[in-house]
Amino acid sequence: MTADPRLTLYHAPMSRSVRARWCLEEMGLPYRIERPNFQHGDVGGDAFKAVNPLQKIPALQDGEDILLESLAICDYLAHRYGPTPLVVTPDEADYGRYLEWTYFGEATMAMGVNLTLAHTSLLPEAHRNPGLAKWARGEVDKQLKVLAERGLENGARQFLAGDRLTLADMSLGYMIFLLKIVKQFDGAPEPVRAYFDRLRQFESWKRASAD
């Protein structure tokens, strides 16, 4: 997209910056991408450490403001540069659902998904714990079942809130994306698999997840 010196996204493929990029793309906001060099233990070197002392991706710089949490970045963009249909407002019937599922993507799913990834694919073989992987995968299965039954109402809902794509879908869609990358998604309930197929049809998703 056309570069805008105000908005800079520090991005890496498959990282949580995909959420932020998806939001930027869906809102049609001009932005610039920075891709910190991934060196184990020193991501981006001193230059990126000045942006994020933890040297984690993502980060969004908007003028003098810097945000580091992917869902906070999405919320910031939606409210600073909105209005946008990506937000369900308090006067809409699905406002409570919208909040619940937006937070669910990190507050509930992150531990199980992260441990599943770590102990099935990301860690060196010698450091993987099969028992922990089994427990984490069990938690993920329960969460996907709740998503199918309560979130998508067994396929009756196309999206999680407001009958449209929202930040809630960006939150959950990314977690499903991670599971699919490491081949831990095939056994997901059919409504969840169909839901992710719908999300993948958005041009904004295709651009955000491409590289």
Biotite code that builds the C-alpha atoms (Angstrom):
import biotite.structure as struc

atoms = struc.array([
    struc.Atom([0.000, 0.000, 0.000], chain_id="A", res_id=1, res_name="MET", atom_name="CA", element="C"),
    struc.Atom([0.975, 3.646, -0.286], chain_id="A", res_id=2, res_name="THR", atom_name="CA", element="C"),
    struc.Atom([3.517, 4.481, 2.394], chain_id="A", res_id=3, res_name="ALA", atom_name="CA", element="C"),
    struc.Atom([2.431, 6.720, 5.224], chain_id="A", res_id=4, res_name="ASP", atom_name="CA", element="C"),
    struc.Atom([5.214, 7.909, 7.535], chain_id="A", res_id=5, res_name="PRO", atom_name="CA", element="C"),
    struc.Atom([2.787, 7.985, 10.470], chain_id="A", res_id=6, res_name="ARG", atom_name="CA", element="C"),
    struc.Atom([1.958, 4.257, 10.470], chain_id="A", res_id=7, res_name="LEU", atom_name="CA", element="C"),
    struc.Atom([4.765, 1.710, 10.584], chain_id="A", res_id=8, res_name="THR", atom_name="CA", element="C"),
    struc.Atom([4.085, -1.959, 11.298], chain_id="A", res_id=9, res_name="LEU", atom_name="CA", element="C"),
    struc.Atom([6.961, -4.133, 12.494], chain_id="A", res_id=10, res_name="TYR", atom_name="CA", element="C"),
    struc.Atom([6.015, -7.438, 10.941], chain_id="A", res_id=11, res_name="HIS", atom_name="CA", element="C"),
    struc.Atom([7.113, -11.042, 10.490], chain_id="A", res_id=12, res_name="ALA", atom_name="CA", element="C"),
    struc.Atom([5.273, -13.788, 8.607], chain_id="A", res_id=13, res_name="PRO", atom_name="CA", element="C"),
    struc.Atom([3.022, -16.014, 10.739], chain_id="A", res_id=14, res_name="MET", atom_name="CA", element="C"),
    struc.Atom([3.543, -13.830, 13.834], chain_id="A", res_id=15, res_name="SER", atom_name="CA", element="C"),
    struc.Atom([0.809, -11.930, 15.645], chain_id="A", res_id=16, res_name="ARG", atom_name="CA", element="C"),
    struc.Atom([1.556, -8.950, 13.426], chain_id="A", res_id=17, res_name="SER", atom_name="CA", element="C"),
    struc.Atom([-0.665, -10.748, 10.892], chain_id="A", res_id=18, res_name="VAL", atom_name="CA", element="C"),
    struc.Atom([-3.640, -9.580, 12.971], chain_id="A", res_id=19, res_name="ARG", atom_name="CA", element="C"),
    struc.Atom([-2.507, -5.962, 12.850], chain_id="A", res_id=20, res_name="ALA", atom_name="CA", element="C"),
    struc.Atom([-1.769, -6.136, 9.142], chain_id="A", res_id=21, res_name="ARG", atom_name="CA", element="C"),
    struc.Atom([-5.172, -7.725, 8.498], chain_id="A", res_id=22, res_name="TRP", atom_name="CA", element="C"),
    struc.Atom([-6.834, -4.820, 10.283], chain_id="A", res_id=23, res_name="CYS", atom_name="CA", element="C"),
    struc.Atom([-4.770, -2.256, 8.353], chain_id="A", res_id=24, res_name="LEU", atom_name="CA", element="C"),
    struc.Atom([-5.634, -3.920, 5.066], chain_id="A", res_id=25, res_name="GLU", atom_name="CA", element="C"),
    struc.Atom([-9.347, -4.311, 5.804], chain_id="A", res_id=26, res_name="GLU", atom_name="CA", element="C"),
    struc.Atom([-9.600, -0.670, 6.840], chain_id="A", res_id=27, res_name="MET", atom_name="CA", element="C"),
    struc.Atom([-7.659, 0.455, 3.774], chain_id="A", res_id=28, res_name="GLY", atom_name="CA", element="C"),
    struc.Atom([-5.143, 2.409, 5.840], chain_id="A", res_id=29, res_name="LEU", atom_name="CA", element="C"),
    struc.Atom([-1.807, 3.351, 4.275], chain_id="A", res_id=30, res_name="PRO", atom_name="CA", element="C"),
    struc.Atom([1.153, 1.975, 6.214], chain_id="A", res_id=31, res_name="TYR", atom_name="CA", element="C"),
    struc.Atom([4.798, 1.031, 5.936], chain_id="A", res_id=32, res_name="ARG", atom_name="CA", element="C"),
    struc.Atom([6.244, -2.358, 6.877], chain_id="A", res_id=33, res_name="ILE", atom_name="CA", element="C"),
    struc.Atom([9.503, -2.890, 8.720], chain_id="A", res_id=34, res_name="GLU", atom_name="CA", element="C"),
    struc.Atom([10.819, -6.449, 8.931], chain_id="A", res_id=35, res_name="ARG", atom_name="CA", element="C"),
    struc.Atom([13.279, -6.806, 11.834], chain_id="A", res_id=36, res_name="PRO", atom_name="CA", element="C"),
    struc.Atom([16.024, -9.317, 11.216], chain_id="A", res_id=37, res_name="ASN", atom_name="CA", element="C"),
    struc.Atom([15.318, -12.534, 13.116], chain_id="A", res_id=38, res_name="PHE", atom_name="CA", element="C"),
    struc.Atom([18.491, -13.452, 14.953], chain_id="A", res_id=39, res_name="GLN", atom_name="CA", element="C"),
    struc.Atom([17.993, -15.842, 17.846], chain_id="A", res_id=40, res_name="HIS", atom_name="CA", element="C"),
    struc.Atom([18.096, -13.893, 21.104], chain_id="A", res_id=41, res_name="GLY", atom_name="CA", element="C"),
    struc.Atom([18.484, -10.511, 19.406], chain_id="A", res_id=42, res_name="ASP", atom_name="CA", element="C"),
    struc.Atom([15.528, -9.852, 17.089], chain_id="A", res_id=43, res_name="VAL", atom_name="CA", element="C"),
    struc.Atom([16.106, -6.633, 15.166], chain_id="A", res_id=44, res_name="GLY", atom_name="CA", element="C"),
    struc.Atom([19.188, -5.717, 17.160], chain_id="A", res_id=45, res_name="GLY", atom_name="CA", element="C"),
    struc.Atom([19.493, -2.449, 19.063], chain_id="A", res_id=46, res_name="ASP", atom_name="CA", element="C"),
    struc.Atom([17.324, -0.564, 16.565], chain_id="A", res_id=47, res_name="ALA", atom_name="CA", element="C"),
    struc.Atom([14.264, -2.716, 17.235], chain_id="A", res_id=48, res_name="PHE", atom_name="CA", element="C"),
    struc.Atom([15.079, -2.991, 20.929], chain_id="A", res_id=49, res_name="LYS", atom_name="CA", element="C"),
    struc.Atom([14.539, 0.778, 21.083], chain_id="A", res_id=50, res_name="ALA", atom_name="CA", element="C"),
    struc.Atom([11.026, 0.194, 19.716], chain_id="A", res_id=51, res_name="VAL", atom_name="CA", element="C"),
    struc.Atom([10.199, -2.895, 21.800], chain_id="A", res_id=52, res_name="ASN", atom_name="CA", element="C"),
    struc.Atom([12.570, -3.719, 24.674], chain_id="A", res_id=53, res_name="PRO", atom_name="CA", element="C"),
    struc.Atom([11.245, -7.313, 24.618], chain_id="A", res_id=54, res_name="LEU", atom_name="CA", element="C"),
    struc.Atom([12.205, -7.584, 20.936], chain_id="A", res_id=55, res_name="GLN", atom_name="CA", element="C"),
    struc.Atom([8.919, -9.286, 20.094], chain_id="A", res_id=56, res_name="LYS", atom_name="CA", element="C"),
    struc.Atom([6.713, -8.860, 17.029], chain_id="A", res_id=57, res_name="ILE", atom_name="CA", element="C"),
    struc.Atom([4.462, -6.943, 16.429], chain_id="A", res_id=58, res_name="PRO", atom_name="CA", element="C"),
    struc.Atom([4.898, -3.269, 17.091], chain_id="A", res_id=59, res_name="ALA", atom_name="CA", element="C"),
    struc.Atom([2.987, -0.389, 15.550], chain_id="A", res_id=60, res_name="LEU", atom_name="CA", element="C"),
    struc.Atom([4.425, 3.108, 15.453], chain_id="A", res_id=61, res_name="GLN", atom_name="CA", element="C"),
    struc.Atom([2.042, 5.985, 14.843], chain_id="A", res_id=62, res_name="ASP", atom_name="CA", element="C"),
    struc.Atom([4.008, 9.189, 15.069], chain_id="A", res_id=63, res_name="GLY", atom_name="CA", element="C"),
    struc.Atom([5.369, 9.218, 18.604], chain_id="A", res_id=64, res_name="GLU", atom_name="CA", element="C"),
    struc.Atom([3.030, 6.474, 19.825], chain_id="A", res_id=65, res_name="ASP", atom_name="CA", element="C"),
    struc.Atom([4.165, 2.842, 19.916], chain_id="A", res_id=66, res_name="ILE", atom_name="CA", element="C"),
    struc.Atom([1.893, -0.131, 20.648], chain_id="A", res_id=67, res_name="LEU", atom_name="CA", element="C"),
    struc.Atom([3.117, -3.689, 21.135], chain_id="A", res_id=68, res_name="LEU", atom_name="CA", element="C"),
    struc.Atom([0.063, -5.931, 21.661], chain_id="A", res_id=69, res_name="GLU", atom_name="CA", element="C"),
    struc.Atom([-1.638, -7.199, 18.501], chain_id="A", res_id=70, res_name="SER", atom_name="CA", element="C"),
    struc.Atom([-5.229, -6.889, 19.717], chain_id="A", res_id=71, res_name="LEU", atom_name="CA", element="C"),
    struc.Atom([-4.521, -3.492, 21.257], chain_id="A", res_id=72, res_name="ALA", atom_name="CA", element="C"),
    struc.Atom([-3.092, -2.396, 17.908], chain_id="A", res_id=73, res_name="ILE", atom_name="CA", element="C"),
    struc.Atom([-6.271, -3.504, 16.130], chain_id="A", res_id=74, res_name="CYS", atom_name="CA", element="C"),
    struc.Atom([-8.473, -1.753, 18.683], chain_id="A", res_id=75, res_name="ASP", atom_name="CA", element="C"),
    struc.Atom([-6.331, 1.386, 18.442], chain_id="A", res_id=76, res_name="TYR", atom_name="CA", element="C"),
    struc.Atom([-6.540, 1.488, 14.646], chain_id="A", res_id=77, res_name="LEU", atom_name="CA", element="C"),
    struc.Atom([-10.289, 0.870, 14.651], chain_id="A", res_id=78, res_name="ALA", atom_name="CA", element="C"),
    struc.Atom([-10.989, 3.699, 17.085], chain_id="A", res_id=79, res_name="HIS", atom_name="CA", element="C"),
    struc.Atom([-8.290, 6.166, 16.053], chain_id="A", res_id=80, res_name="ARG", atom_name="CA", element="C"),
    struc.Atom([-8.924, 5.814, 12.327], chain_id="A", res_id=81, res_name="TYR", atom_name="CA", element="C"),
    struc.Atom([-12.542, 4.619, 12.315], chain_id="A", res_id=82, res_name="GLY", atom_name="CA", element="C"),
    struc.Atom([-15.435, 4.384, 12.386], chain_id="A", res_id=83, res_name="PRO", atom_name="CA", element="C"),
    struc.Atom([-15.214, 0.917, 10.886], chain_id="A", res_id=84, res_name="THR", atom_name="CA", element="C"),
    struc.Atom([-17.573, -2.064, 10.621], chain_id="A", res_id=85, res_name="PRO", atom_name="CA", element="C"),
    struc.Atom([-14.820, -4.096, 12.307], chain_id="A", res_id=86, res_name="LEU", atom_name="CA", element="C"),
    struc.Atom([-16.087, -2.799, 15.654], chain_id="A", res_id=87, res_name="VAL", atom_name="CA", element="C"),
    struc.Atom([-19.432, -3.807, 17.178], chain_id="A", res_id=88, res_name="VAL", atom_name="CA", element="C"),
    struc.Atom([-20.679, -0.798, 19.115], chain_id="A", res_id=89, res_name="THR", atom_name="CA", element="C"),
    struc.Atom([-22.447, -0.790, 22.514], chain_id="A", res_id=90, res_name="PRO", atom_name="CA", element="C"),
    struc.Atom([-25.793, 0.018, 20.902], chain_id="A", res_id=91, res_name="ASP", atom_name="CA", element="C"),
    struc.Atom([-25.719, -3.202, 18.850], chain_id="A", res_id=92, res_name="GLU", atom_name="CA", element="C"),
    struc.Atom([-27.256, -6.422, 20.144], chain_id="A", res_id=93, res_name="ALA", atom_name="CA", element="C"),
    struc.Atom([-24.041, -8.417, 19.717], chain_id="A", res_id=94, res_name="ASP", atom_name="CA", element="C"),
    struc.Atom([-21.787, -6.040, 21.658], chain_id="A", res_id=95, res_name="TYR", atom_name="CA", element="C"),
    struc.Atom([-21.260, -8.500, 24.519], chain_id="A", res_id=96, res_name="GLY", atom_name="CA", element="C"),
    struc.Atom([-20.512, -11.359, 22.121], chain_id="A", res_id=97, res_name="ARG", atom_name="CA", element="C"),
    struc.Atom([-18.058, -9.151, 20.279], chain_id="A", res_id=98, res_name="TYR", atom_name="CA", element="C"),
    struc.Atom([-16.096, -8.363, 23.438], chain_id="A", res_id=99, res_name="LEU", atom_name="CA", element="C"),
    struc.Atom([-16.116, -11.957, 24.647], chain_id="A", res_id=100, res_name="GLU", atom_name="CA", element="C"),
    struc.Atom([-14.805, -13.481, 21.427], chain_id="A", res_id=101, res_name="TRP", atom_name="CA", element="C"),
    struc.Atom([-12.280, -10.731, 20.806], chain_id="A", res_id=102, res_name="THR", atom_name="CA", element="C"),
    struc.Atom([-10.643, -11.465, 24.168], chain_id="A", res_id=103, res_name="TYR", atom_name="CA", element="C"),
    struc.Atom([-11.138, -15.227, 23.844], chain_id="A", res_id=104, res_name="PHE", atom_name="CA", element="C"),
    struc.Atom([-8.499, -15.369, 21.116], chain_id="A", res_id=105, res_name="GLY", atom_name="CA", element="C"),
    struc.Atom([-5.731, -14.460, 23.556], chain_id="A", res_id=106, res_name="GLU", atom_name="CA", element="C"),
    struc.Atom([-7.080, -14.728, 27.091], chain_id="A", res_id=107, res_name="ALA", atom_name="CA", element="C"),
    struc.Atom([-8.414, -18.278, 26.635], chain_id="A", res_id=108, res_name="THR", atom_name="CA", element="C"),
    struc.Atom([-6.842, -19.847, 23.558], chain_id="A", res_id=109, res_name="MET", atom_name="CA", element="C"),
    struc.Atom([-3.269, -18.570, 23.621], chain_id="A", res_id=110, res_name="ALA", atom_name="CA", element="C"),
    struc.Atom([-1.841, -20.915, 26.262], chain_id="A", res_id=111, res_name="MET", atom_name="CA", element="C"),
    struc.Atom([-3.193, -24.099, 24.719], chain_id="A", res_id=112, res_name="GLY", atom_name="CA", element="C"),
    struc.Atom([-2.288, -23.086, 21.177], chain_id="A", res_id=113, res_name="VAL", atom_name="CA", element="C"),
    struc.Atom([1.194, -21.869, 22.108], chain_id="A", res_id=114, res_name="ASN", atom_name="CA", element="C"),
    struc.Atom([2.009, -25.038, 24.050], chain_id="A", res_id=115, res_name="LEU", atom_name="CA", element="C"),
    struc.Atom([0.635, -27.217, 21.260], chain_id="A", res_id=116, res_name="THR", atom_name="CA", element="C"),
    struc.Atom([2.843, -25.429, 18.752], chain_id="A", res_id=117, res_name="LEU", atom_name="CA", element="C"),
    struc.Atom([5.892, -25.542, 20.988], chain_id="A", res_id=118, res_name="ALA", atom_name="CA", element="C"),
    struc.Atom([5.685, -29.217, 21.938], chain_id="A", res_id=119, res_name="HIS", atom_name="CA", element="C"),
    struc.Atom([4.677, -30.588, 18.529], chain_id="A", res_id=120, res_name="THR", atom_name="CA", element="C"),
    struc.Atom([6.705, -28.437, 16.131], chain_id="A", res_id=121, res_name="SER", atom_name="CA", element="C"),
    struc.Atom([8.648, -25.407, 17.342], chain_id="A", res_id=122, res_name="LEU", atom_name="CA", element="C"),
    struc.Atom([10.926, -26.757, 20.055], chain_id="A", res_id=123, res_name="LEU", atom_name="CA", element="C"),
    struc.Atom([13.863, -29.048, 19.269], chain_id="A", res_id=124, res_name="PRO", atom_name="CA", element="C"),
    struc.Atom([12.807, -32.677, 19.588], chain_id="A", res_id=125, res_name="GLU", atom_name="CA", element="C"),
    struc.Atom([14.797, -33.165, 22.799], chain_id="A", res_id=126, res_name="ALA", atom_name="CA", element="C"),
    struc.Atom([12.940, -30.318, 24.502], chain_id="A", res_id=127, res_name="HIS", atom_name="CA", element="C"),
    struc.Atom([9.411, -31.401, 23.625], chain_id="A", res_id=128, res_name="ARG", atom_name="CA", element="C"),
    struc.Atom([7.183, -32.848, 26.330], chain_id="A", res_id=129, res_name="ASN", atom_name="CA", element="C"),
    struc.Atom([4.634, -35.323, 24.902], chain_id="A", res_id=130, res_name="PRO", atom_name="CA", element="C"),
    struc.Atom([2.523, -35.185, 28.061], chain_id="A", res_id=131, res_name="GLY", atom_name="CA", element="C"),
    struc.Atom([2.315, -31.411, 27.917], chain_id="A", res_id=132, res_name="LEU", atom_name="CA", element="C"),
    struc.Atom([1.556, -31.528, 24.201], chain_id="A", res_id=133, res_name="ALA", atom_name="CA", element="C"),
    struc.Atom([-1.312, -33.952, 24.843], chain_id="A", res_id=134, res_name="LYS", atom_name="CA", element="C"),
    struc.Atom([-2.743, -31.771, 27.613], chain_id="A", res_id=135, res_name="TRP", atom_name="CA", element="C"),
    struc.Atom([-2.481, -28.604, 25.536], chain_id="A", res_id=136, res_name="ALA", atom_name="CA", element="C"),
    struc.Atom([-4.085, -30.251, 22.526], chain_id="A", res_id=137, res_name="ARG", atom_name="CA", element="C"),
    struc.Atom([-6.933, -31.427, 24.736], chain_id="A", res_id=138, res_name="GLY", atom_name="CA", element="C"),
    struc.Atom([-7.512, -27.861, 25.904], chain_id="A", res_id=139, res_name="GLU", atom_name="CA", element="C"),
    struc.Atom([-7.505, -26.632, 22.311], chain_id="A", res_id=140, res_name="VAL", atom_name="CA", element="C"),
    struc.Atom([-10.038, -29.289, 21.326], chain_id="A", res_id=141, res_name="ASP", atom_name="CA", element="C"),
    struc.Atom([-12.369, -28.132, 24.097], chain_id="A", res_id=142, res_name="LYS", atom_name="CA", element="C"),
    struc.Atom([-11.960, -24.510, 23.030], chain_id="A", res_id=143, res_name="GLN", atom_name="CA", element="C"),
    struc.Atom([-12.689, -25.293, 19.385], chain_id="A", res_id=144, res_name="LEU", atom_name="CA", element="C"),
    struc.Atom([-15.812, -27.181, 20.462], chain_id="A", res_id=145, res_name="LYS", atom_name="CA", element="C"),
    struc.Atom([-17.005, -24.125, 22.410], chain_id="A", res_id=146, res_name="VAL", atom_name="CA", element="C"),
    struc.Atom([-16.216, -21.933, 19.404], chain_id="A", res_id=147, res_name="LEU", atom_name="CA", element="C"),
    struc.Atom([-18.297, -24.210, 17.160], chain_id="A", res_id=148, res_name="ALA", atom_name="CA", element="C"),
    struc.Atom([-21.242, -24.505, 19.528], chain_id="A", res_id=149, res_name="GLU", atom_name="CA", element="C"),
    struc.Atom([-21.397, -21.162, 21.306], chain_id="A", res_id=150, res_name="ARG", atom_name="CA", element="C"),
    struc.Atom([-19.514, -18.855, 18.959], chain_id="A", res_id=151, res_name="GLY", atom_name="CA", element="C"),
    struc.Atom([-20.759, -20.103, 15.601], chain_id="A", res_id=152, res_name="LEU", atom_name="CA", element="C"),
    struc.Atom([-23.936, -21.788, 16.884], chain_id="A", res_id=153, res_name="GLU", atom_name="CA", element="C"),
    struc.Atom([-23.058, -24.950, 14.946], chain_id="A", res_id=154, res_name="ASN", atom_name="CA", element="C"),
    struc.Atom([-22.871, -23.071, 11.660], chain_id="A", res_id=155, res_name="GLY", atom_name="CA", element="C"),
    struc.Atom([-25.930, -20.854, 12.104], chain_id="A", res_id=156, res_name="ALA", atom_name="CA", element="C"),
    struc.Atom([-23.600, -17.850, 12.430], chain_id="A", res_id=157, res_name="ARG", atom_name="CA", element="C"),
    struc.Atom([-21.233, -16.925, 9.616], chain_id="A", res_id=158, res_name="GLN", atom_name="CA", element="C"),
    struc.Atom([-19.220, -14.622, 11.870], chain_id="A", res_id=159, res_name="PHE", atom_name="CA", element="C"),
    struc.Atom([-18.832, -14.273, 15.632], chain_id="A", res_id=160, res_name="LEU", atom_name="CA", element="C"),
    struc.Atom([-20.701, -10.995, 16.099], chain_id="A", res_id=161, res_name="ALA", atom_name="CA", element="C"),
    struc.Atom([-22.675, -8.401, 14.196], chain_id="A", res_id=162, res_name="GLY", atom_name="CA", element="C"),
    struc.Atom([-23.247, -10.618, 11.121], chain_id="A", res_id=163, res_name="ASP", atom_name="CA", element="C"),
    struc.Atom([-19.998, -9.314, 9.618], chain_id="A", res_id=164, res_name="ARG", atom_name="CA", element="C"),
    struc.Atom([-16.233, -9.518, 9.854], chain_id="A", res_id=165, res_name="LEU", atom_name="CA", element="C"),
    struc.Atom([-15.037, -7.871, 13.073], chain_id="A", res_id=166, res_name="THR", atom_name="CA", element="C"),
    struc.Atom([-11.981, -7.719, 15.287], chain_id="A", res_id=167, res_name="LEU", atom_name="CA", element="C"),
    struc.Atom([-13.366, -10.782, 17.077], chain_id="A", res_id=168, res_name="ALA", atom_name="CA", element="C"),
    struc.Atom([-12.891, -12.803, 13.900], chain_id="A", res_id=169, res_name="ASP", atom_name="CA", element="C"),
    struc.Atom([-9.392, -11.400, 13.463], chain_id="A", res_id=170, res_name="MET", atom_name="CA", element="C"),
    struc.Atom([-8.569, -12.464, 16.999], chain_id="A", res_id=171, res_name="SER", atom_name="CA", element="C"),
    struc.Atom([-9.851, -16.050, 16.604], chain_id="A", res_id=172, res_name="LEU", atom_name="CA", element="C"),
    struc.Atom([-8.901, -16.415, 12.958], chain_id="A", res_id=173, res_name="GLY", atom_name="CA", element="C"),
    struc.Atom([-5.245, -15.918, 13.741], chain_id="A", res_id=174, res_name="TYR", atom_name="CA", element="C"),
    struc.Atom([-5.244, -18.646, 16.397], chain_id="A", res_id=175, res_name="MET", atom_name="CA", element="C"),
    struc.Atom([-6.817, -21.066, 13.926], chain_id="A", res_id=176, res_name="ILE", atom_name="CA", element="C"),
    struc.Atom([-4.168, -20.020, 11.394], chain_id="A", res_id=177, res_name="PHE", atom_name="CA", element="C"),
    struc.Atom([-1.426, -21.066, 13.816], chain_id="A", res_id=178, res_name="LEU", atom_name="CA", element="C"),
    struc.Atom([-3.030, -24.467, 14.353], chain_id="A", res_id=179, res_name="LEU", atom_name="CA", element="C"),
    struc.Atom([-3.315, -25.000, 10.620], chain_id="A", res_id=180, res_name="LYS", atom_name="CA", element="C"),
    struc.Atom([0.340, -24.092, 10.028], chain_id="A", res_id=181, res_name="ILE", atom_name="CA", element="C"),
    struc.Atom([1.528, -26.905, 12.306], chain_id="A", res_id=182, res_name="VAL", atom_name="CA", element="C"),
    struc.Atom([-1.096, -29.377, 11.062], chain_id="A", res_id=183, res_name="LYS", atom_name="CA", element="C"),
    struc.Atom([-3.108, -29.407, 14.280], chain_id="A", res_id=184, res_name="GLN", atom_name="CA", element="C"),
    struc.Atom([-6.391, -28.238, 12.762], chain_id="A", res_id=185, res_name="PHE", atom_name="CA", element="C"),
    struc.Atom([-7.663, -31.187, 10.712], chain_id="A", res_id=186, res_name="ASP", atom_name="CA", element="C"),
    struc.Atom([-9.764, -32.594, 13.549], chain_id="A", res_id=187, res_name="GLY", atom_name="CA", element="C"),
    struc.Atom([-11.531, -29.292, 14.294], chain_id="A", res_id=188, res_name="ALA", atom_name="CA", element="C"),
    struc.Atom([-15.353, -29.286, 14.275], chain_id="A", res_id=189, res_name="PRO", atom_name="CA", element="C"),
    struc.Atom([-16.834, -28.756, 10.814], chain_id="A", res_id=190, res_name="GLU", atom_name="CA", element="C"),
    struc.Atom([-18.405, -25.349, 11.650], chain_id="A", res_id=191, res_name="PRO", atom_name="CA", element="C"),
    struc.Atom([-14.959, -24.073, 12.682], chain_id="A", res_id=192, res_name="VAL", atom_name="CA", element="C"),
    struc.Atom([-13.306, -25.407, 9.526], chain_id="A", res_id=193, res_name="ARG", atom_name="CA", element="C"),
    struc.Atom([-16.011, -23.795, 7.367], chain_id="A", res_id=194, res_name="ALA", atom_name="CA", element="C"),
    struc.Atom([-15.618, -20.559, 9.338], chain_id="A", res_id=195, res_name="TYR", atom_name="CA", element="C"),
    struc.Atom([-11.888, -20.383, 8.690], chain_id="A", res_id=196, res_name="PHE", atom_name="CA", element="C"),
    struc.Atom([-12.492, -21.086, 5.000], chain_id="A", res_id=197, res_name="ASP", atom_name="CA", element="C"),
    struc.Atom([-14.777, -18.034, 4.914], chain_id="A", res_id=198, res_name="ARG", atom_name="CA", element="C"),
    struc.Atom([-12.181, -15.853, 6.611], chain_id="A", res_id=199, res_name="LEU", atom_name="CA", element="C"),
    struc.Atom([-9.523, -16.925, 4.117], chain_id="A", res_id=200, res_name="ARG", atom_name="CA", element="C"),
    struc.Atom([-11.617, -15.577, 1.239], chain_id="A", res_id=201, res_name="GLN", atom_name="CA", element="C"),
    struc.Atom([-11.170, -11.972, 2.338], chain_id="A", res_id=202, res_name="PHE", atom_name="CA", element="C"),
    struc.Atom([-8.636, -10.175, 0.157], chain_id="A", res_id=203, res_name="GLU", atom_name="CA", element="C"),
    struc.Atom([-7.394, -8.376, 3.273], chain_id="A", res_id=204, res_name="SER", atom_name="CA", element="C"),
    struc.Atom([-6.568, -11.749, 4.864], chain_id="A", res_id=205, res_name="TRP", atom_name="CA", element="C"),
    struc.Atom([-4.783, -12.968, 1.755], chain_id="A", res_id=206, res_name="LYS", atom_name="CA", element="C"),
    struc.Atom([-2.578, -9.873, 1.727], chain_id="A", res_id=207, res_name="ARG", atom_name="CA", element="C"),
    struc.Atom([-1.950, -9.906, 5.479], chain_id="A", res_id=208, res_name="ALA", atom_name="CA", element="C"),
    struc.Atom([-0.937, -13.559, 5.624], chain_id="A", res_id=209, res_name="SER", atom_name="CA", element="C"),
    struc.Atom([0.972, -13.745, 2.345], chain_id="A", res_id=210, res_name="ALA", atom_name="CA", element="C"),
    struc.Atom([4.456, -12.878, 3.627], chain_id="A", res_id=211, res_name="ASP", atom_name="CA", element="C"),
])
